Amino acid sequence: MAVARRRVDISEGRAALAAWQTAVERSETAGSDAEAAPPPSRTLIATAVRYSLEEVTARAPGNSVEVRVPPFGVTQCVEGPRHTRGTPPNVIECDAATWLSLVTGLISWADAVSSHKVTASGLRANLSELLPL
């Protein structure tokens, strides 16, 4: 199976992901009394999301599951039946903060699905074995 070409440099992606995690952890530990830490920039979030989507595809190549993190990226991964037209049968969708929390282990797959932070449809739409990265 052909491996997709990476668009995000690995070192830049890892740095963005680490910076996002640091910013989120700082904001959580700052508390209400302390001055709030600035939120991560949109560029940093975009780089972290795109890198992590590429990493999931590299670890589980395939075309049976589509992972959507609007508006930053989408990828197809996990071996199985190939989808070619229309809405894929296995779709996972969530916002960037939830995706990056899953990728970094700040939230578990089961918690994200049960709290409706992740929409997962289809028999193969489960990334619990791949996350956190």
C-alpha positions as CSV (number, residue, x, y, z in Angstrom):
1,M,0.0,0.0,0.0
2,A,1.3,3.4,-0.9
3,V,2.1,5.8,1.9
4,A,0.8,9.3,1.5
5,R,3.3,12.0,1.2
6,R,3.7,14.2,4.3
7,R,2.8,17.9,3.9
8,V,3.8,18.9,7.4
9,D,7.5,18.6,8.4
10,I,7.7,16.0,11.2
11,S,9.8,18.2,13.5
12,E,7.5,21.2,13.0
13,G,4.5,19.0,13.6
14,R,5.9,17.5,16.8
15,A,6.8,21.0,18.0
16,A,3.3,22.3,17.3
17,L,1.7,19.4,19.1
18,A,4.0,19.8,22.1
19,A,3.3,23.6,22.2
20,W,-0.5,23.0,22.0
21,Q,-0.3,20.5,24.9
22,T,1.8,22.9,27.0
23,A,-0.6,25.8,26.3
24,V,-3.6,23.7,27.3
25,E,-2.0,22.4,30.4
26,R,-1.0,25.9,31.4
27,S,-4.5,27.2,31.0
28,E,-5.9,24.3,33.1
29,T,-3.4,24.9,35.9
30,A,-3.7,28.7,35.9
31,G,-7.0,28.6,37.7
32,S,-9.5,31.5,37.9
33,D,-7.3,33.7,40.2
34,A,-4.2,33.7,37.9
35,E,-4.0,35.6,34.7
36,A,-5.2,33.4,31.9
37,A,-2.6,32.0,29.5
38,P,-3.0,33.0,25.9
39,P,-4.8,30.4,23.8
40,P,-2.8,28.6,21.1
41,S,-2.7,30.4,17.7
42,R,-4.9,29.2,14.8
43,T,-1.7,28.4,12.9
44,L,-0.3,26.3,15.7
45,I,-3.6,24.4,16.0
46,A,-3.7,23.8,12.2
47,T,-0.2,22.5,12.1
48,A,-0.7,20.2,15.1
49,V,-4.0,18.8,13.6
50,R,-2.5,18.3,10.2
51,Y,0.6,16.6,11.5
52,S,-1.4,14.3,13.8
53,L,-3.8,13.3,11.0
54,E,-0.7,12.4,8.8
55,E,0.7,10.5,11.7
56,V,-2.5,8.4,12.2
57,T,-2.4,7.7,8.4
58,A,1.2,6.6,8.6
59,R,0.5,4.3,11.6
60,A,-2.7,2.8,10.1
61,P,-2.6,3.2,6.3
62,G,-5.8,2.5,4.4
63,N,-9.0,4.0,3.1
64,S,-11.8,2.5,5.1
65,V,-12.2,5.2,7.7
66,E,-12.4,9.0,7.1
67,V,-11.3,11.2,10.0
68,R,-12.5,14.8,9.7
69,V,-11.3,17.7,11.9
70,P,-12.9,20.8,10.3
71,P,-11.7,23.2,9.2
72,F,-8.2,22.0,9.5
73,G,-8.0,18.6,7.8
74,V,-9.3,15.2,6.8
75,T,-7.6,11.9,6.2
76,Q,-8.4,8.3,5.3
77,C,-6.9,5.5,7.3
78,V,-7.3,1.9,8.5
79,E,-7.1,-1.0,6.2
80,G,-10.3,-2.4,4.8
81,P,-12.8,-1.9,2.1
82,R,-11.9,1.1,-0.1
83,H,-14.4,3.9,-0.4
84,T,-14.6,5.8,-3.7
85,R,-17.9,7.8,-3.9
86,G,-20.3,9.7,-1.7
87,T,-20.3,9.7,2.0
88,P,-17.9,7.1,3.4
89,P,-19.4,4.3,5.5
90,N,-17.0,4.9,8.4
91,V,-16.6,8.5,9.5
92,I,-15.1,10.1,12.5
93,E,-15.6,13.8,13.1
94,C,-14.7,16.2,15.9
95,D,-13.4,19.7,16.6
96,A,-9.7,20.5,16.8
97,A,-9.5,20.7,20.6
98,T,-11.1,17.3,21.0
99,W,-8.9,15.7,18.3
100,L,-5.7,17.1,19.9
101,S,-6.9,16.0,23.3
102,L,-7.3,12.5,22.0
103,V,-3.9,12.5,20.2
104,T,-2.1,13.7,23.3
105,G,-4.0,11.5,25.8
106,L,-5.7,14.2,27.7
107,I,-9.1,12.5,27.0
108,S,-9.8,8.8,26.2
109,W,-11.6,7.6,23.1
110,A,-14.4,6.2,25.2
111,D,-14.9,9.4,27.1
112,A,-14.9,11.5,24.0
113,V,-17.5,9.3,22.3
114,S,-19.7,9.0,25.4
115,S,-19.7,12.8,25.9
116,H,-20.6,13.3,22.3
117,K,-17.4,15.3,21.5
118,V,-16.7,12.8,18.7
119,T,-19.2,11.6,16.1
120,A,-18.3,8.1,15.0
121,S,-20.4,6.2,12.5
122,G,-19.7,2.8,11.0
123,L,-18.3,-0.5,12.2
124,R,-14.6,0.5,11.7
125,A,-15.0,4.0,13.1
126,N,-13.0,3.4,16.3
127,L,-9.5,4.7,16.8
128,S,-9.1,3.6,20.4
129,E,-6.2,1.3,19.4
130,L,-4.3,4.1,17.7
131,L,-4.8,7.0,20.1
132,P,-3.0,8.5,21.9
133,L,-0.1,8.8,19.4
